[in-house]
Amino acid sequence: MNNTAIIVVLFAAILESFIIIVGNIFTVFVFWKNRNSFKRTFLLVINLAVADLFVGFTEPISIGAFSIPGHLVDENFNSARNANISIAFQITFGFASVLFLTLISLERAYALIWPLHHRVASTKGYIYSATLAWIAAIFAGALTLLTAIDILDFAYWKVVIGSAKVLCLVTICVSYVAIRTRLNCRVPAIDGAHNRQSEPQQNAKLSRTLFIMITASLLFWVPSLVVHSTRYLCSDCVSLLVYHISTLFRLANSLVNPIIYSFKIPMFKETFKRVKLCKQSKKHGIN
């Protein structure tokens, strides 16, 4: 992997990560400002945004640490330790992002298939699910660190992490099919007496938005998963350049969500309108 290709990949990763950080900070801000009107689903969505935010922080560091030995990173004990820590954090937050995407897909499938059960479901279930997802992600990061410092055999790491990712992918795909099937069914009409959408229709609308998010995530995540898995199984089959280019696709998985939210979720549109009105009022006040 020549230096020019390395610089291009690093620049693209840094630019992509900057957009991810800004976009997901804005996402967390919008959800926090509207926390009083939260739907339980957004508890999972905001955790996904937090995981994606940290993906934006850790990914370029990891790419730099493992792409340019002797250039950006000196080959000594301290740099090796820092590289091990950075890859552990990368796996932790990347895996957390995948887990929350899986939870969201399961929750939406459950909401559409069993709406009555979903309506009376406890918020504690969402909190426990999010907590377990973070614990699982931290566990994956700990296994990665143990593997990086040669305490755990790399083959065991590949089996555990690979199996978990495949399980998440299968779960997302099954949920994806269930969501798509239910969304093709008829939704109750708008309640004309109150001139607002009924709860089933609001539920379907939110599911459509998250369905688009799941679709976009699969389009970006699956190619990256295939390339990374191939390289882990056969390091000579995939070049380092192709490996890092696929990483840019995985980064795009964390980038696309805030964009979809901004166009599809009303609270984001309202926040943009407020910001625009605030700027206009300040401009007229100055003039």
N, C-alpha and C positions, 0 to 999 in steps of 0.2 A: 504494500500500500504506500504509494509515493506521497511526498510532503504536500504537493498541490491538492491531491484528492483529499488528504486529511484536513487541510485548511478549509476546503469547500464544505466538507461534511460538518466540521466543527462550527463554521459560520452559520450554516443552515440550522444546526441543532440549537445554537445560541439564540438565533432569531426566533425560531419556533418556540423555544422555551420561554423567551420574553413575552411572546403573545399569550402563551399558556398561563403564565403567572399573572399578567394583567387581567386576562379574561376570567380566570377563576377567582381572583381577588374581588372583581366586580360581582361575580356570581354569589360569593359568600356575603358580600355587602348587601346585595338586593334581598337575599333570603333573610338576613339578620334584620333589615329594616322592616320586613313584612312578616316577622316571626309570629305576630299575634294572629295572622290569618293562615298559618301553615296548615296544609294538608299533611297527613302522616307520611305520605310518600316522599315529601320534600325533606324529611329527616334523613332518608337514604341518599337523596340527590345532593344535599349539602355535604354529606360525608364523602360522596364521590368527588365533589368539587375540591374539598380539602386534600384528598388523595392526589387528584390531578395537579393541584397547586404544587405539592411537594415533588411530584414527578418532574415538573418544570424546573425545579431547583436542582435536582440530583442528576438528571440525565446527562447534561453537557459535561459535568465534572467526571462522570463515569466514562464517557466517550473519550475525553481528553486523557484520563489516567491510563486507559488501556490501548490507546492508539499510537501514542508517541513516546515510547520508552526512550530515555536518554535525551529528549528534547523538552517537552513540556513538563515531564516528570523525571527527576533524577532516580537512578537505579540504586537506591539505598534502603535501609530498613524503614526509615520514616515514610518515604514515598510509598513503599510496598504496603505499610500499615494503612496509610491514608487511602490507597487504592482499594484495599480490602473493605474498609469501612464504607467507602462511597458505593461500591457494588452491592453491599448489604442493604444500604438505604435505598438504592435504586430498585432492588428486588422487593423490598418491603412496600414501598409506595406504589410501584407498578402492580404488584399482586393485590394490594388493597383496592386499587382502581378496578381491576378485573372482578374482584369479589363483590364490590358494590354494584357494578354493572349487572352481575348475576342476580344479586338480591332484588334489584329494581325490576329486572325482567320477570323474576318469579312473582314479585308482589303485584305487578300489573296483570299477569296471567291469572293470579288468584282473584284479583278484583273484578276481572271480567267474567271468569267462569263461575265463581261463587260470590256474587255481589252482596247478598244478604249476610253471609258469614264475614265478609270483608268489612261491612259497615259497622259491625259490632266488635271487631277485633280491637284488642287493647293496644294502646300506644307503647306499653312496656315491651310488647313483642318486637316492635321496631327498634327500641333502644337496645334490647338484648341482642338482636340480630346484628346491629351496627357494632356493638362491643365485641361480639364473637368474630366478626370480620376483621377488626383491627388486631385482635389477639392472634388470629390465624396469619395475618400479614406479618406481624412482628415475629412469629414463630418461623415463617419462611425466611425472613431476613436473618434470624439467628442461625438457621441451618446454613444459609449462604456464607455467613461469616466463619462458622466452624469449618466449612468446606474450604474456604479461601486460605485458612491458616493450617490446613492439613490435619485437622482433628477428625473430620468426617470424610469418608470416602466419596469421591466425586460421583461415582456410579449410584450411590444411594440418593444423593442430592438430585440427580437427573430423574430418578424414578419418582421421588416424592413430588418435586415441583412439576415435572412433566405430567404426572397423573392428575394433580390438582388442576392444572391448566386445561387439560383435556376434559375433565369433569365439568369445569366451569363452561367451556365451549359447548359441550353437549347440552347442559342445562339451559344456556342462553338460546341455543338453536331450537330446543323443544318449546321453550316459553315463547320464542319468536313466532313459531308456527301457531301456537295456541292463541296468541294475541292477534295475529293477522286473521285467523279464522273467525274469532269473535267480533273483530272490528268490521268484518264484512256482513255481519248480521245487522238487522234493522235496530236503530236506537229510538227510544220513545221521542215523540215530537216535543217541540218547545211549548212550555206552559204559557199560553196566551194570556191567561188571567193576571199573571204576575209579570209577564213580559221578561222572563228570564229562563235560563236553561235549567231543566230538571237535574237532579243529582246524577241519575244514570248517564245523562248526556254530558255533564261535566266530567264524569269519570271516563267516558269514552274519549272525550276531547284530550284530556291529560294523557290517556293511554296512547292516542295517536302521536302526540308530541314525543313521548318517550319511546314509542315504536320507531320513529324516525331516528332518534338518538341511538337506539340499539342497532338499527340498520347501518348507520354511518360508522359506529364503533366496530361492527363486524367487518365492514369493508376495509378498514384500516388495520385492525388488530390481527385478523386471520393471516394475511400475507406475512406479517412480521412473526407471528407464531410459527408458521411453517419454516421460514428461513432460520430462525433461532433454534428451533428443534432439530433441524437438519444439521446445523453447525455443531450442536452439542453432541449429536450422535456420530457425526463424521466431520471433524474439523477441516479436513482437506477438501471437502465437497463444496464448501461455500467460502468465498474469499472474504477477507476482513472488510473490504470496501462494500460488498453486497450486504454483509451483516450490518454495518452501520447505516447504510441507506434504508434497510428495513427498519432500523431503529427510528428513523425519521417518520416512518408510517405509524409506528407505535406512539410516537409523540403526537402525531396528528389526531390520534384517538382521544387524547386529553385536550386538544385544541378545539375540536369541532363542537363539543358540548355547549360551551358558552354562546357560540354563534347560533346554534339551534334554539337555545333558551331565549335569546334576544328577539328572535323572530316569532316564536310560538307561544311563549308564556306571558300572559297579560301583565304581571307585575314588573317584568323587565321593560315592556313597552311603556308602562306608566313612568318608570324611573327615567327612561330616556327622555320622555316628554317633559318631566320636571327639570331635568338638567338643561334641556333646550330652553325652556321658559325662563329658568334662572339666568342663563347666559344672556338671553334677550333683554331681560329686565335690567341686568347690570350694564349692558351696552347702552340702553336708553337712559339709564341713570347717569352714566358718565357723560353722554352727549347732552 
